[in-house]
Amino acid sequence: MEPDATAARDLLDGARNLVRYAEIRAGHEVLIHLEPQYDHPGMIDALTRAVAEVNARPYVLRTPWWSKPDSAPPRVVEAALHGADFLIGQGEYLYTKNHYIQEAMFERGLVYIENEAKTPEALSSIYGRYPAEVLFAIGTAVLERIAKARDIRVTTAAGTDLRMRVRPETVGGYCYPYHHDAPGYKKGFPGGTACFHPEDPVDGVLMAEAFASFLPAPKYVLQPPLRLVYRDHRATEIDGDGAEWVKDLWARRGDGNATWLAECMFGVHPKAGRRGSRAASNPHLLHFGLGNSIPYGGPTHSKTWVVLFVQDATLMLDGEPLLDRGRLTVLDDPRVRDAAARCGDPSLLDQDPATLADLFMPETL
């Protein structure tokens, strides 16, 4: 097969994988929202064709960019959501705390699938084509193990050593069959993250090695690491690279819950991290969210949200490793291996490397 034909086939297979993930069926009205920065050749053709193949009806809505947290959307977006069963986001992430998307999801049952494989390179790669049944087997095994745990400890070679507990009802992520959520839901495709709200007691040291790229920080990779000491769920000390910027942010915009350890999230997608893919979905990268814990099942609201990454973490559940220096141990689970064997590709469980630098790679080649 010619290279161009192979690329087109792989791109269509990635789009078909999205349709399987979302469980789009015959008769569904599927809205694909597109913004100019993600209008890549072939992407919309592949997505609309994959939707039409299952006898659902695809519609494409192209809009200019707008500030999602701060501005109202174009009126046509709100109107279009009234008639959609599914929304595929081929634009910037729609801020789901806004009323128009909350109403569509929770009052009318809209299913919002944010496409994280937004480039042809990403959607056509093994990252975008990774079999849904294998990723769901991995994710289900991960969530089951976290939900059964009582004591959790996260350590890294850089010096992180945090202890916490977990409540099963706060365990979630983008790594299990979507129909488990109702009436509406938002999931990332191809997904590959698991998360939970750290429960009391939360104590120890967090040695943050990078800020998330969405933060307006002066730099992102931190040398030496940013050090936060946690006592009773809140940071009591902060120093190191980036400390002054964080303290200034909290002084200007923060509140009493700004330092609350609100979220622990890590990747479970063995092939994430390649160019154009979401590196944060790779098991070698784990992050903590500081501030508002309400979306993660926590008890505290904050006006701020700071995300801090560590790499090659060891995550112990009651003394047994779920992550072992960045390697996801459930890849050895017989149920996961059976799912991969049914796909006939043993390399599906070969975990790719990922480093902090992969968090900041450009989306296109």
KEKE-3310 file (N, C-alpha, C; in steps of 0.2 Angstrom, whole numbers, plus 5000, padded with zeros to 4 digits):
npx = (5004:5003:5012:5004:4991:4991:4993:4981:4972:4976:4972:4958:4955:4959:4949:4938:4940:4938:4924:4920:4925:4917:4904:4895:4880:4868:4857:4861:4864:4877:4888:4902:4914:4924:4939:4949:4963:4965:4961:4965:4971:4961:4957:4943:4936:4939:4933:4919:4916:4918:4909:4897:4898:4892:4879:4875:4873:4883:4888:4896:4903:4910:4919:4926:4940:4937:4938:4937:4935:4931:4923:4907:4900:4899:4883:4877:4883:4878:4865:4866:4870:4858:4852:4860:4866:4879:4894:4909:4924:4934:4942:4948:4948:4932:4926:4920:4914:4905:4889:4881:4887:4886:4872:4868:4874:4870:4856:4851:4858:4869:4883:4900:4914:4930:4942:4958:4968:4972:4978:4982:4994:4994:4981:4981:4991:4998:4994:4982:4975:4974:4968:4951:4946:4957:4963:4952:4952:4964:4962:4951:4956:4966:4957:4950:4960:4964:4952:4950:4960:4968:4978:4989:5004:5016:5031:5046:5062:5067:5063:5050:5038:5024:5010:4993:4976:4961:4945:4933:4923:4928:4936:4941:4942:4949:4947:4939:4924:4912:4899:4896:4894:4881:4868:4874:4890:4908:4922:4939:4947:4960:4960:4966:4970:4970:4962:4961:4954:4964:4963:4961:4972:4983:5000:5017:5030:5031:5040:5040:5042:5039:5028:5011:5008:4997:4997:5002:5016:5033:5043:5044:5049:5057:5071:5081:5069:5052:5048:5036:5029:5018:5005:4992:4984:4986:4998:5012:5025:5035:5047:5061:5063:5052:5045:5043:5034:5023:5019:5016:5006:4996:4995:4989:4977:4973:4966:4960:4960:4969:4981:4977:4978:4971:4969:4976:4983:4987:4995:4988:4990:4999:5005:5005:5013:5020:5025:5012:5003:4995:5005:5003:4996:5004:5011:5023:5022:5015:5004:4999:4985:4982:4971:4955:4944:4932:4927:4933:4928:4931:4930:4932:4932:4940:4947:4958:4969:4982:4993:5005:5019:5027:5040:5042:5036:5034:5020:5012:5000:4993:5005:5009:5015:5007:5011:5028:5042:5037:5033:5018:5010:4999:4999:5004:4993:4983:4970:4971:4982:4975:4965:4974:4979:4969:4968:4979:4991:5005:5014:5006:5006:5019:5026:5029:5042:5042:5046:5047:5050:5042:5029:5029:5030:5028:5012:5012:5022)
npy = (4994:5011:5025:5037:5031:5022:5030:5037:5027:5023:5034:5035:5023:5027:5037:5028:5021:5031:5032:5020:5020:5031:5025:5028:5026:5020:5032:5042:5060:5069:5081:5089:5100:5112:5122:5135:5133:5119:5114:5102:5095:5082:5077:5080:5074:5061:5059:5062:5052:5040:5042:5041:5029:5020:5023:5034:5052:5064:5081:5096:5110:5125:5137:5153:5155:5157:5164:5151:5150:5163:5169:5171:5158:5158:5161:5151:5140:5136:5134:5124:5113:5110:5101:5090:5073:5068:5077:5080:5086:5095:5106:5119:5114:5114:5123:5115:5119:5130:5137:5134:5122:5113:5113:5106:5094:5088:5091:5088:5077:5076:5069:5072:5071:5075:5076:5071:5068:5077:5080:5074:5065:5061:5055:5045:5037:5023:5028:5035:5024:5014:5000:5000:4991:4986:4996:4999:4988:4989:5001:4998:4988:4996:5006:4997:4992:5004:5008:4998:5000:5006:5014:5025:5029:5040:5041:5048:5048:5061:5066:5067:5062:5057:5053:5047:5044:5036:5037:5026:5031:5043:5039:5039:5043:5044:5031:5020:5011:5021:5022:5019:5031:5043:5055:5063:5065:5069:5065:5062:5057:5048:5046:5038:5041:5040:5045:5052:5059:5064:5058:5063:5056:5068:5070:5075:5077:5086:5086:5095:5094:5100:5113:5113:5115:5124:5134:5151:5152:5158:5149:5131:5118:5113:5117:5118:5106:5112:5113:5107:5106:5096:5096:5090:5091:5103:5114:5119:5124:5131:5131:5133:5131:5141:5144:5158:5163:5155:5158:5172:5171:5165:5175:5185:5180:5169:5159:5152:5139:5137:5129:5116:5099:5092:5083:5068:5062:5051:5043:5030:5025:5015:5019:5033:5049:5051:5061:5074:5067:5065:5068:5068:5057:5046:5033:5036:5049:5058:5069:5081:5091:5107:5116:5119:5106:5101:5096:5083:5076:5080:5091:5105:5121:5132:5147:5145:5135:5124:5114:5102:5092:5076:5064:5047:5040:5030:5022:5016:5005:5001:4995:4988:4990:5000:5009:5007:5015:5023:5012:5004:4992:4984:4980:4968:4960:4946:4948:4959:4955:4945:4953:4960:4949:4945:4954:4952:4957:4958:4968:4979:4980:4985:4997:5014:5025:5041:5058:5073:5083:5079:5084:5097:5097:5102:5101:5096:5089)
npz = (5000:4996:5004:5007:5006:5016:5027:5027:5029:5042:5049:5047:5054:5067:5069:5069:5080:5090:5089:5093:5107:5112:5110:5100:5091:5079:5073:5082:5084:5080:5084:5078:5084:5078:5078:5071:5074:5075:5063:5054:5039:5032:5045:5048:5038:5041:5054:5051:5042:5049:5059:5051:5046:5056:5055:5061:5063:5057:5060:5057:5065:5063:5072:5077:5088:5106:5122:5133:5148:5152:5143:5134:5123:5105:5100:5091:5095:5108:5103:5094:5103:5109:5100:5099:5102:5105:5107:5099:5103:5093:5095:5106:5123:5130:5143:5156:5167:5164:5162:5150:5145:5156:5157:5145:5147:5159:5160:5148:5144:5135:5128:5130:5121:5122:5110:5112:5103:5092:5080:5064:5065:5078:5079:5070:5074:5085:5098:5096:5089:5099:5105:5111:5120:5126:5133:5142:5149:5156:5163:5171:5179:5186:5193:5201:5209:5216:5222:5232:5241:5256:5262:5254:5246:5239:5231:5224:5215:5216:5228:5233:5245:5250:5260:5261:5261:5253:5247:5239:5231:5226:5216:5199:5181:5164:5158:5157:5152:5144:5146:5159:5166:5169:5169:5158:5151:5152:5143:5139:5124:5116:5130:5145:5159:5177:5192:5209:5224:5236:5253:5270:5283:5275:5272:5271:5259:5244:5230:5217:5200:5188:5181:5175:5158:5155:5165:5168:5171:5174:5170:5166:5168:5183:5192:5205:5211:5215:5232:5243:5259:5267:5279:5287:5276:5270:5262:5272:5271:5258:5245:5234:5216:5207:5218:5222:5212:5213:5227:5225:5216:5224:5234:5226:5220:5228:5241:5257:5254:5244:5244:5246:5244:5231:5221:5214:5200:5186:5172:5162:5149:5139:5127:5126:5125:5114:5099:5097:5105:5121:5134:5147:5150:5150:5160:5166:5171:5183:5192:5204:5209:5215:5226:5221:5226:5224:5211:5211:5221:5233:5249:5248:5242:5230:5223:5215:5204:5203:5195:5197:5192:5194:5190:5185:5196:5211:5217:5230:5236:5250:5253:5241:5225:5213:5203:5198:5200:5189:5180:5175:5185:5183:5170:5170:5174:5172:5166:5159:5150:5143:5136:5128:5121:5114:5104:5097:5097:5105:5108:5112:5126:5129:5137:5133:5135:5144:5147:5157:5148:5137:5140:5135:5121:5104:5096:5082:5069)
capx = (5000:5006:5012:4998:4985:4992:4991:4973:4969:4977:4968:4951:4955:4959:4942:4933:4942:4934:4917:4919:4926:4911:4898:4890:4876:4864:4852:4863:4866:4884:4891:4909:4915:4931:4942:4954:4970:4965:4958:4970:4968:4959:4954:4936:4934:4939:4928:4913:4915:4918:4902:4892:4898:4888:4873:4874:4872:4888:4887:4902:4902:4917:4918:4932:4942:4935:4941:4932:4933:4930:4918:4901:4902:4895:4876:4876:4886:4873:4859:4868:4870:4851:4850:4865:4867:4886:4899:4916:4928:4940:4944:4950:4943:4926:4927:4914:4910:4901:4882:4879:4889:4883:4865:4868:4877:4867:4849:4849:4861:4874:4890:4905:4920:4935:4947:4965:4972:4969:4982:4983:4999:4991:4975:4983:4997:4995:4991:4975:4971:4975:4961:4947:4945:4963:4963:4947:4954:4969:4959:4946:4961:4969:4952:4948:4965:4964:4946:4951:4966:4966:4984:4993:5011:5019:5038:5050:5069:5068:5062:5043:5036:5017:5005:4986:4971:4957:4938:4931:4918:4932:4941:4939:4947:4947:4950:4934:4918:4909:4892:4896:4892:4875:4865:4878:4897:4913:4928:4944:4948:4959:4960:4971:4972:4966:4963:4957:4955:4968:4959:4965:4977:4988:5006:5023:5034:5030:5045:5037:5048:5037:5022:5007:5009:4992:4999:5006:5022:5039:5046:5039:5053:5059:5077:5079:5062:5048:5047:5030:5028:5011:5003:4985:4981:4988:5005:5015:5031:5036:5053:5064:5062:5045:5041:5040:5029:5017:5017:5013:4999:4991:4994:4985:4971:4972:4961:4962:4960:4973:4986:4974:4980:4965:4969:4981:4981:4993:4993:4988:4990:5006:5008:5005:5019:5023:5023:5005:4999:4995:5010:5001:4992:5009:5012:5029:5021:5010:5003:4995:4981:4981:4966:4948:4944:4925:4926:4936:4925:4933:4926:4935:4932:4945:4947:4964:4971:4989:4995:5012:5021:5033:5041:5044:5034:5031:5013:5010:4993:4994:5012:5010:5016:5003:5017:5035:5046:5034:5030:5012:5011:4993:5001:5005:4987:4980:4964:4974:4985:4970:4963:4979:4980:4963:4969:4984:4997:5008:5017:5002:5008:5025:5025:5033:5045:5040:5049:5044:5050:5036:5023:5029:5032:5023:5007:5013:5028)
capy = (5000:5017:5028:5041:5027:5019:5036:5038:5021:5023:5040:5033:5018:5031:5040:5023:5020:5036:5031:5014:5023:5035:5021:5031:5021:5022:5037:5048:5066:5070:5087:5090:5107:5113:5129:5135:5130:5112:5112:5099:5091:5075:5075:5080:5069:5054:5059:5062:5046:5035:5042:5039:5021:5017:5026:5040:5058:5069:5088:5100:5117:5128:5143:5156:5154:5162:5162:5147:5151:5169:5172:5167:5155:5160:5159:5145:5134:5134:5132:5117:5108:5108:5095:5085:5068:5068:5082:5078:5092:5096:5113:5120:5111:5118:5123:5112:5123:5135:5134:5131:5115:5109:5111:5101:5087:5085:5091:5085:5070:5077:5066:5077:5068:5079:5073:5073:5066:5082:5080:5067:5061:5058:5050:5039:5033:5018:5031:5036:5018:5009:4996:5003:4985:4985:5002:4999:4983:4992:5006:4995:4985:5001:5008:4992:4992:5010:5008:4993:5002:5011:5018:5026:5032:5042:5043:5049:5049:5068:5067:5067:5056:5059:5048:5049:5038:5036:5035:5023:5036:5048:5036:5039:5045:5043:5024:5014:5011:5028:5021:5019:5038:5045:5055:5065:5065:5072:5061:5063:5052:5041:5045:5035:5044:5038:5050:5051:5064:5062:5059:5063:5062:5069:5072:5073:5082:5085:5089:5096:5094:5104:5115:5111:5120:5129:5140:5157:5152:5160:5143:5125:5112:5116:5114:5112:5105:5116:5109:5109:5102:5095:5094:5090:5092:5109:5116:5123:5127:5131:5134:5130:5134:5143:5146:5165:5164:5152:5163:5178:5169:5164:5181:5189:5177:5163:5159:5148:5132:5137:5124:5110:5094:5091:5078:5064:5059:5048:5040:5022:5023:5013:5022:5040:5053:5052:5068:5075:5064:5069:5065:5067:5050:5041:5031:5039:5056:5059:5075:5083:5097:5110:5121:5117:5099:5099:5091:5077:5073:5083:5095:5112:5125:5137:5150:5144:5128:5124:5107:5100:5086:5073:5059:5040:5039:5024:5023:5010:5004:4996:4992:4985:4995:5001:5011:5006:5020:5024:5007:5002:4985:4980:4978:4960:4957:4941:4950:4964:4952:4942:4958:4962:4943:4944:4959:4949:4961:4958:4974:4984:4981:4987:5004:5018:5030:5048:5063:5080:5087:5077:5088:5103:5096:5104:5095:5094:5087)
capz = (5000:4996:5010:5008:5007:5023:5032:5027:5032:5049:5051:5048:5060:5073:5070:5071:5087:5094:5088:5098:5113:5114:5109:5096:5088:5074:5074:5086:5081:5082:5083:5079:5085:5076:5078:5066:5076:5074:5056:5050:5033:5033:5051:5049:5034:5044:5059:5049:5039:5055:5062:5046:5045:5061:5053:5065:5058:5059:5058:5058:5067:5063:5075:5079:5095:5111:5129:5136:5155:5153:5138:5132:5117:5100:5101:5087:5099:5112:5100:5091:5108:5110:5096:5099:5107:5106:5105:5098:5103:5089:5096:5113:5128:5132:5150:5158:5173:5162:5162:5144:5144:5161:5156:5140:5149:5165:5160:5142:5143:5130:5129:5127:5120:5120:5106:5114:5098:5088:5074:5060:5067:5084:5078:5066:5078:5090:5103:5094:5087:5104:5106:5117:5125:5130:5138:5147:5154:5160:5167:5176:5184:5190:5197:5206:5215:5220:5226:5237:5245:5262:5263:5248:5247:5233:5232:5218:5216:5217:5235:5235:5249:5252:5262:5260:5260:5247:5247:5233:5227:5222:5211:5192:5176:5157:5156:5158:5147:5145:5148:5166:5168:5167:5162:5153:5154:5148:5143:5134:5119:5119:5137:5148:5165:5183:5197:5215:5229:5242:5259:5276:5283:5270:5275:5268:5255:5237:5226:5210:5195:5183:5181:5169:5153:5155:5169:5166:5175:5170:5167:5167:5171:5189:5194:5209:5212:5220:5238:5247:5264:5268:5286:5288:5269:5267:5262:5277:5268:5251:5243:5228:5209:5206:5224:5222:5207:5216:5232:5222:5213:5230:5237:5222:5219:5232:5247:5262:5251:5238:5245:5247:5239:5229:5216:5212:5193:5183:5166:5161:5142:5138:5121:5127:5126:5107:5097:5096:5110:5128:5138:5154:5150:5151:5167:5169:5173:5188:5194:5209:5208:5221:5226:5221:5226:5223:5205:5212:5227:5240:5252:5248:5236:5230:5216:5211:5202:5201:5193:5198:5189:5195:5185:5187:5203:5214:5220:5234:5238:5255:5253:5235:5220:5207:5199:5201:5196:5182:5176:5178:5186:5180:5163:5171:5176:5167:5162:5154:5145:5139:5132:5123:5117:5109:5099:5093:5096:5112:5109:5115:5133:5130:5139:5130:5140:5144:5152:5158:5141:5132:5142:5132:5114:5100:5093:5076:5067)
cpx = (5004:5006:5006:4992:4985:4990:4984:4970:4969:4973:4961:4950:4955:4952:4937:4934:4938:4927:4916:4920:4919:4904:4893:4887:4872:4859:4855:4865:4872:4887:4898:4911:4923:4932:4948:4961:4970:4961:4963:4967:4967:4956:4946:4933:4934:4934:4921:4911:4914:4911:4896:4892:4894:4881:4870:4875:4878:4886:4894:4901:4909:4915:4925:4933:4938:4938:4936:4931:4930:4924:4912:4903:4898:4888:4874:4878:4880:4866:4860:4868:4863:4849:4855:4865:4874:4889:4906:4920:4934:4942:4947:4945:4938:4926:4920:4910:4905:4894:4880:4881:4886:4876:4864:4869:4872:4859:4847:4853:4866:4880:4895:4911:4925:4941:4954:4970:4970:4972:4982:4988:4997:4986:4977:4988:4993:4992:4983:4971:4972:4968:4957:4947:4951:4964:4958:4949:4960:4966:4955:4951:4964:4964:4950:4953:4965:4958:4946:4956:4963:4972:4987:4999:5014:5026:5041:5058:5071:5066:5055:5042:5030:5013:4998:4982:4966:4950:4936:4927:4922:4936:4938:4944:4944:4950:4945:4928:4914:4902:4891:4893:4885:4872:4869:4885:4902:4919:4933:4946:4955:4959:4966:4974:4967:4967:4959:4958:4959:4964:4964:4967:4982:4994:5012:5026:5032:5036:5043:5042:5045:5030:5018:5008:5003:4993:5003:5012:5028:5043:5042:5043:5057:5066:5080:5072:5059:5046:5041:5030:5021:5010:4996:4982:4983:4996:5007:5021:5032:5042:5056:5062:5054:5042:5039:5035:5022:5014:5014:5006:4994:4990:4989:4978:4969:4967:4964:4963:4965:4978:4983:4976:4974:4964:4976:4979:4988:4990:4993:4988:4997:5009:5007:5012:5022:5021:5016:5001:4999:4999:5008:4997:4997:5010:5018:5028:5015:5010:4998:4991:4980:4976:4959:4947:4937:4924:4929:4933:4927:4929:4927:4934:4937:4945:4953:4965:4978:4991:5003:5014:5027:5034:5043:5043:5033:5025:5012:5003:4994:5000:5013:5010:5010:5007:5023:5040:5044:5031:5023:5011:5005:4994:5002:4999:4984:4974:4966:4978:4980:4967:4967:4980:4975:4964:4975:4990:5001:5012:5013:5003:5015:5025:5031:5036:5042:5044:5045:5044:5045:5030:5023:5031:5026:5018:5009:5020:5032)
cpy = (5006:5021:5033:5037:5024:5024:5037:5033:5021:5029:5038:5027:5022:5034:5034:5021:5025:5034:5025:5016:5026:5031:5024:5026:5024:5027:5043:5054:5068:5076:5087:5097:5108:5121:5129:5132:5122:5109:5109:5095:5084:5073:5075:5075:5062:5054:5058:5055:5040:5036:5040:5032:5017:5019:5031:5046:5063:5076:5092:5107:5120:5135:5146:5154:5159:5159:5158:5148:5158:5172:5168:5164:5159:5157:5152:5139:5131:5131:5125:5112:5106:5102:5089:5079:5067:5075:5080:5085:5092:5103:5113:5117:5116:5117:5121:5114:5128:5132:5131:5124:5110:5108:5106:5094:5084:5086:5088:5078:5070:5073:5070:5073:5073:5075:5075:5072:5071:5083:5073:5063:5057:5053:5044:5034:5028:5022:5032:5029:5013:5006:4998:4997:4984:4990:5002:4993:4985:4997:5003:4991:4990:5004:5004:4992:4998:5010:5004:4995:5006:5016:5019:5030:5034:5044:5044:5049:5056:5070:5067:5061:5059:5053:5051:5043:5040:5034:5032:5027:5041:5046:5037:5041:5044:5036:5019:5016:5017:5027:5020:5026:5040:5051:5058:5064:5068:5067:5063:5057:5053:5040:5042:5038:5041:5043:5048:5057:5061:5063:5060:5057:5062:5073:5070:5079:5080:5089:5089:5097:5098:5107:5113:5117:5126:5135:5145:5158:5155:5155:5137:5119:5116:5113:5119:5111:5110:5111:5112:5104:5102:5093:5095:5093:5099:5110:5121:5127:5126:5135:5131:5134:5135:5145:5153:5166:5161:5156:5169:5177:5169:5170:5186:5186:5171:5165:5154:5141:5132:5131:5117:5105:5090:5085:5075:5061:5057:5044:5033:5020:5021:5017:5030:5043:5054:5059:5068:5071:5067:5065:5063:5060:5044:5039:5034:5046:5056:5066:5076:5090:5100:5116:5118:5109:5097:5094:5084:5073:5075:5088:5103:5115:5130:5140:5149:5136:5128:5116:5107:5093:5083:5067:5053:5039:5032:5025:5017:5010:4999:4992:4988:4990:4994:5004:5010:5010:5021:5019:5005:4994:4981:4978:4970:4957:4952:4944:4955:4960:4948:4947:4959:4956:4943:4949:4957:4953:4962:4964:4980:4985:4983:4995:5008:5023:5037:5052:5069:5084:5085:5081:5094:5103:5099:5099:5093:5093:5093)
cpz = (5000:5002:5012:5009:5014:5028:5032:5030:5040:5052:5052:5053:5067:5075:5072:5078:5092:5094:5093:5105:5116:5113:5106:5092:5083:5076:5079:5081:5084:5080:5083:5079:5083:5076:5074:5068:5075:5068:5052:5044:5034:5039:5051:5044:5037:5050:5056:5045:5044:5058:5058:5045:5050:5060:5059:5060:5061:5056:5061:5059:5068:5066:5076:5086:5099:5117:5132:5143:5156:5149:5136:5125:5111:5101:5097:5091:5104:5109:5097:5097:5110:5106:5096:5104:5109:5103:5105:5098:5099:5089:5103:5117:5130:5140:5153:5164:5171:5161:5156:5143:5150:5160:5150:5142:5154:5165:5153:5140:5137:5133:5126:5127:5117:5116:5108:5108:5092:5081:5070:5063:5073:5083:5075:5069:5082:5096:5102:5092:5093:5105:5112:5122:5129:5135:5143:5152:5158:5165:5173:5181:5189:5195:5202:5211:5219:5225:5232:5242:5251:5262:5256:5250:5240:5234:5225:5220:5218:5224:5237:5239:5253:5254:5262:5260:5254:5249:5240:5228:5224:5217:5204:5187:5169:5155:5157:5153:5149:5148:5155:5169:5165:5171:5156:5156:5149:5149:5138:5130:5117:5126:5140:5155:5171:5188:5203:5219:5235:5249:5265:5279:5277:5272:5271:5264:5248:5234:5219:5205:5189:5184:5175:5164:5152:5160:5167:5170:5170:5167:5169:5171:5177:5191:5199:5209:5216:5226:5242:5253:5266:5275:5286:5281:5266:5267:5268:5276:5261:5249:5237:5222:5208:5212:5224:5218:5210:5222:5230:5219:5219:5233:5233:5221:5223:5238:5252:5260:5245:5238:5246:5242:5237:5224:5215:5205:5190:5177:5166:5154:5140:5132:5121:5127:5119:5105:5095:5101:5117:5133:5145:5155:5150:5158:5170:5172:5178:5191:5200:5207:5215:5221:5226:5221:5224:5217:5206:5218:5233:5243:5252:5241:5236:5223:5212:5210:5200:5200:5193:5196:5193:5190:5188:5195:5205:5218:5223:5236:5244:5255:5246:5229:5214:5201:5202:5197:5189:5178:5180:5179:5184:5173:5164:5173:5171:5163:5157:5148:5141:5134:5126:5118:5112:5103:5094:5092:5103:5113:5112:5123:5134:5131:5137:5136:5139:5149:5153:5152:5137:5134:5138:5124:5110:5097:5087:5074:5064)
residu = (MET:GLU:PRO:ASP:ALA:THR:ALA:ALA:ARG:ASP:LEU:LEU:ASP:GLY:ALA:ARG:ASN:LEU:VAL:ARG:TYR:ALA:GLU:ILE:ARG:ALA:GLY:HIS:GLU:VAL:LEU:ILE:HIS:LEU:GLU:PRO:GLN:TYR:ASP:HIS:PRO:GLY:MET:ILE:ASP:ALA:LEU:THR:ARG:ALA:VAL:ALA:GLU:VAL:ASN:ALA:ARG:PRO:TYR:VAL:LEU:ARG:THR:PRO:TRP:TRP:SER:LYS:PRO:ASP:SER:ALA:PRO:PRO:ARG:VAL:VAL:GLU:ALA:ALA:LEU:HIS:GLY:ALA:ASP:PHE:LEU:ILE:GLY:GLN:GLY:GLU:TYR:LEU:TYR:THR:LYS:ASN:HIS:TYR:ILE:GLN:GLU:ALA:MET:PHE:GLU:ARG:GLY:LEU:VAL:TYR:ILE:GLU:ASN:GLU:ALA:LYS:THR:PRO:GLU:ALA:LEU:SER:SER:ILE:TYR:GLY:ARG:TYR:PRO:ALA:GLU:VAL:LEU:PHE:ALA:ILE:GLY:THR:ALA:VAL:LEU:GLU:ARG:ILE:ALA:LYS:ALA:ARG:ASP:ILE:ARG:VAL:THR:THR:ALA:ALA:GLY:THR:ASP:LEU:ARG:MET:ARG:VAL:ARG:PRO:GLU:THR:VAL:GLY:GLY:TYR:CYS:TYR:PRO:TYR:HIS:HIS:ASP:ALA:PRO:GLY:TYR:LYS:LYS:GLY:PHE:PRO:GLY:GLY:THR:ALA:CYS:PHE:HIS:PRO:GLU:ASP:PRO:VAL:ASP:GLY:VAL:LEU:MET:ALA:GLU:ALA:PHE:ALA:SER:PHE:LEU:PRO:ALA:PRO:LYS:TYR:VAL:LEU:GLN:PRO:PRO:LEU:ARG:LEU:VAL:TYR:ARG:ASP:HIS:ARG:ALA:THR:GLU:ILE:ASP:GLY:ASP:GLY:ALA:GLU:TRP:VAL:LYS:ASP:LEU:TRP:ALA:ARG:ARG:GLY:ASP:GLY:ASN:ALA:THR:TRP:LEU:ALA:GLU:CYS:MET:PHE:GLY:VAL:HIS:PRO:LYS:ALA:GLY:ARG:ARG:GLY:SER:ARG:ALA:ALA:SER:ASN:PRO:HIS:LEU:LEU:HIS:PHE:GLY:LEU:GLY:ASN:SER:ILE:PRO:TYR:GLY:GLY:PRO:THR:HIS:SER:LYS:THR:TRP:VAL:VAL:LEU:PHE:VAL:GLN:ASP:ALA:THR:LEU:MET:LEU:ASP:GLY:GLU:PRO:LEU:LEU:ASP:ARG:GLY:ARG:LEU:THR:VAL:LEU:ASP:ASP:PRO:ARG:VAL:ARG:ASP:ALA:ALA:ALA:ARG:CYS:GLY:ASP:PRO:SER:LEU:LEU:ASP:GLN:ASP:PRO:ALA:THR:LEU:ALA:ASP:LEU:PHE:MET:PRO:GLU:THR:LEU)
# end
